C-alpha cells in the first residue's frame, strides 16, 4: 500500500479579467450541510454564461461560433454554506486551434477564503454542421486585450 492517490491540481493564471457573485442557495447544499460538488459545477456554468453575456455573447453565438465544454476539473479548497456569497473570478487561457480553457477562482466574498478552483475546456463549435471550428479571431483578440 503506501500509494497516494493522484489529485487534481489546477494552477491558476495570474490575471483574471471578469468577476461575478453567486449566492449559495438552499438547494446547493448537500446532506452534510455544505455546498455540493454538482452545484459548484452548475455555478461555474452560470459564471461562464455571465462572462460571455458581459461582452454580448452566448454559448450559441460567441463571435459567430457556438461553444461546447469538452472537459472539466474541480479542485476543492474549503466548504461553502447556505447564504454564502461566492466571488467567481474568471479568465481564459491556453488557446489551441479550436478551443481554450476557462479558469475560475471561487472565494467566499466575506471571509476571502478560497472555496474551489475550476477549469473547463471549451471548444468552438458549429451547431448546424455539428463540427469544431477555429477560435474566432475577434474572441481571441478580446481576451488578449483584456489581459494586458
C-alpha positions in Angstrom: 0.0 0.0 0.0 1.5 3.4 0.9 0.5 4.7 -2.5 -1.1 8.1 -2.6 -4.0 8.9 -4.9 -3.2 11.4 -7.6 -5.0 14.6 -7.0 -6.3 17.3 -9.4 -4.3 20.4 -9.1 -5.3 23.5 -11.0 -2.7 26.2 -11.5 -4.5 29.5 -11.9 -3.3 32.2 -14.3 -2.1 35.4 -12.7 -4.7 37.7 -14.1 -8.5 37.4 -14.0 -10.5 39.5 -16.4 -14.0 39.2 -15.1 -15.8 38.6 -11.8 -19.3 37.9 -10.6 -21.0 37.0 -7.4 -23.3 34.0 -6.9 -25.1 33.1 -3.7 -25.3 29.6 -2.3 -28.9 28.6 -2.4 -30.6 26.1 -0.1 -30.7 23.5 -2.9 -27.0 24.0 -3.5 -26.3 22.4 -0.1 -25.9 18.6 0.4 -27.0 16.3 3.2 -23.8 17.2 5.2 -24.8 20.9 5.2 -22.2 22.3 2.8 -22.0 23.3 -0.8 -22.4 20.2 -3.0 -19.9 19.3 -5.8 -22.6 19.3 -8.5 -23.7 22.8 -7.5 -20.2 24.1 -7.9 -20.1 22.9 -11.5 -23.5 24.5 -12.1 -22.3 27.8 -10.7 -19.2 27.6 -12.9 -21.6 27.3 -15.8 -23.5 30.3 -14.6 -20.3 32.3 -14.2 -19.2 31.4 -17.8 -22.6 32.5 -19.2 -22.3 35.8 -17.3 -18.8 36.2 -18.6 -19.9 35.7 -22.2 -23.0 37.9 -21.7 -20.9 40.7 -20.4 -19.5 41.2 -23.9 -22.7 40.4 -25.8 -22.0 36.7 -26.4 -23.7 33.5 -25.6 -22.9 29.8 -25.7 -24.6 29.5 -29.2 -23.0 32.8 -30.5 -19.5 33.7 -29.4 -18.3 35.9 -32.3 -20.3 33.7 -34.7 -19.4 30.3 -33.2 -21.0 28.2 -30.5 -19.1 26.7 -27.6 -19.2 23.3 -26.2 -17.5 22.0 -23.0 -15.2 19.0 -23.5 -13.8 18.6 -20.0 -14.0 20.0 -16.5 -11.8 19.8 -13.4 -12.6 21.0 -9.9 -10.3 21.3 -7.0 -11.9 21.8 -3.7 -10.2 24.1 -1.1 -12.8 24.6 1.7 -16.5 24.3 2.3 -19.2 26.8 1.4 -22.6 27.1 3.2 -26.1 28.2 2.5 -26.2 32.0 2.3 -22.6 32.5 1.4 -21.9 34.9 -1.4 -19.2 33.4 -3.6 -17.0 35.5 -5.8 -16.2 33.9 -9.1 -13.1 35.3 -10.8 -12.8 34.2 -14.5 -10.1 34.2 -17.1 -9.4 32.5 -20.4 -6.1 30.9 -21.4 -4.4 28.0 -23.2 -5.7 28.7 -26.6 -5.4 26.0 -29.2 -6.7 25.8 -32.8 -10.3 25.0 -31.8 -10.6 26.0 -28.2 -9.3 27.3 -24.9 -9.6 26.8 -21.1 -11.8 28.9 -18.8 -10.4 29.2 -15.3 -12.4 30.1 -12.2 -11.2 31.0 -8.8 -14.1 30.8 -6.3 -13.8 32.5 -2.9 -16.1 33.5 -0.1 -16.7 37.2 -0.6 -16.8 38.0 3.1 -14.1 35.8 4.5 -11.9 35.8 1.3 -11.4 32.1 2.0 -10.8 30.1 -1.3 -13.6 27.6 -1.8 -12.6 26.0 -5.1 -10.8 26.3 -8.4 -12.2 25.1 -11.7 -11.0 24.7 -15.2 -13.3 23.9 -18.2 -12.0 23.1 -21.6 -14.1 24.8 -24.2 -14.2 24.1 -28.0 -15.7 26.4 -30.6 -18.5 24.6 -32.4 -20.8 25.0 -35.3 -24.1 23.5 -34.1 -25.5 23.5 -37.7 -22.8 21.3 -39.1 -22.0 19.6 -35.8 -18.3 20.2 -36.2 -15.5 22.0 -34.5 -14.5 25.4 -35.8 -11.4 27.6 -35.2 -11.3 30.0 -32.3 -12.9 33.2 -33.6 -10.1 35.8 -34.0 -12.4 38.5 -32.6 -12.7 36.5 -29.3 -9.0 35.8 -29.1 -8.3 39.5 -29.7 -10.7 40.5 -26.9 -9.2 38.1 -24.4 -5.7 39.3 -25.3 -6.7 42.9 -24.9 -8.3 42.3 -21.5 -5.2 40.5 -20.2 -2.9 43.5 -20.9 
